Amino acid sequence: MRPLKTDLSIYRKFDFTNPLVDIKYLTQKPEGIEQLDKNLRLCEMPKEAHVRGTSFYFTKENEAYLGKSFLGMVESRPTSGTGQIGVDFEIFQEARANRNIYPHQYLIGYGIVNYVVVAPLDSITFEPDLLFIMATVSQAEILLRAMSYSTGEIWSTKLTGVGACTWLFVI
């Protein structure tokens, strides 16, 4: 992992209720970081970083639901093909409605990510791939404006009722 060179001190000025969380995707096992000692869903990992207050990594064995599929840690993909799973769990009215989300799902290719490091702001020692920020509306407005200040980039979001939180990790 590349050592942290980016100055993240500006984020401390926001006084976020929950500290910023860094996500790092790796093919090789990280050195000097403890493996998560329990199984959690992918969406629970940032909260675990808040609770621990220190960095950890997880593997497919630690991920307790579909996150390992979206991250490409296992060959099986989160789509059933038929869409019937959405009907069985009463998420969609019919299988055809469930099938409509499959072409839009974001997935990381198989074998690219074998380890994911999760670290709260004060434990970050490496360059992040992704930053999770939980902010108030006024804090988020400042961050979004700053993101497009020099580029003019348009803000966009896409979600479905299925896999929405895992999309945050792979988009």
N, C-alpha and C positions, 0 to 999 in steps of 0.2 A: 504494500500500500504506500502511496505517495504521502509523505508527511504533510501536515496542514501548513499551507502558506497563505491561504486566503484569510484576510482579517474579518472575523465574524463578530467583532466587538460591538458593532452597530446594533446587533440584535439584542444585546443586554439593555440598551436604552429604552426598548419597548416595554420592559417590565411585564412580559407575558405571564399569565397565570400558570401555564404549563410551559416549561422550557422547550426551546427548539430541539428537535431530534434529527440526528444525522443518520442516513442510511447509506451503506457501502455494499456494493455487490461484488463478490469475488468468486473466482474459479478455484483458487487455492485456499487452504485453511489459514486463517489469520494467526499470526504469532502474538503472544502476550495478551490475548483477550480471552476471557472465560466463556465457555459455551453455556447457553441457557440450560438450566437444570430441570426444566419441565416442558410440557407441551402447551402451546397457545395457538390461537388463530392468528393469521398474519395481521389482521386489523388490531389485535391486542398488543402487538410488539412495541409501538411507541409508548403506550401507557406503561408497559413493563419497564421501559427505560426511565420514565418519570419516577416510578416507585423505587427502583433500584438506585437511581442516581449515578449509575456507572454503566460503562459500555459492556455489551455482550454480543455473541454471535449465535445464530441458529442455523440448523440444517433442515433437510426435509423430514428428518426424524422428530424434530421439535415442532414443526408446523402441523397444527391439528385439524386442518380443513382443506379448502381448495387453493390456498395461497401457494403451496408448493407446485401446483399445476400451472398457475398463472406465471410464476417465476421460472418455469421450465426446469424445476428440480427433479421432476419425474416425467416419464414419457407420456403417461395418460394425460389427456387434455380435459379441461373443465366442461367440454361440450358433450352431450349425449348423442348429438346428431339428429335424433328424432324430435327433440323438444318435449318429450313426454315427462321428463323430470320436473319441469316447471308446472305441469298440470298436477302431477302426483303430490307436490308440495304446496299446491294451491297458490302458486305465485302468479300463474298465467291462466287465462280462461281456456285456451286451447293450445295444443302443441305448436301450431303454426305461429302463434304469437311469440312463444319461447324461441323458436327457430330464427326469428327475425333479429335477435341480438347477436347470434353467432358470427356473422360477418363483421361485426363492429367490435368484437372483443379484442383487447390488447393483451398480447402474450409475449413473454420473452422466450427465445428459442431454447430448445432442450439442451442441457449441458453447459450453458453459458454461466449460469449462477448456481453454485454449489453451497455457498456460504453467504449469509447476510449479516453484516455488523450493524448494530443499532446502538446509538450513543446519544445521551443528552448533551446539550451545549457545553457544559463544563468538563465533559470527558472526551471531547472530540480532539483527536491527535492526528487525523488523516484527512485528506481532501474528500469531501462528500460527493456522492453521486446524486443524492436527493436530500432535500431538507423538508422536514415536516414542521409546519408552523400552525399552531392553534391560536387564533387571534380573535379579538373583538372586531366588530364591523369597522370601527374607525381605524384600528391598527391595520386591518386587511386593506383598507383603502390606500393607506400610505404605502404599503408594500407593493400593491398592484401598480400604483402610479409610478413608483420607483422602477419597477420591472420594465416599463415601456418608455421611461423618460428619454433615453438616448436612442431607442430603436423604433419606437412607434408601434411595437408589436401589439396585436389585438389579443384581448383576453378571451378565452373560450373554455367551456367546460362541457363534458358529455358524461352522462351516467345512465344506468338502467337500474331496475330494482334488483337485479342479480349481479353479484360480483362487483358492486360499486366501490366498496372499500378496497378491494384488491387492485382495482384500476389505479388507485392513487399511487401504488407501488410500481406500476409498469408503464404508465403513460410518459 
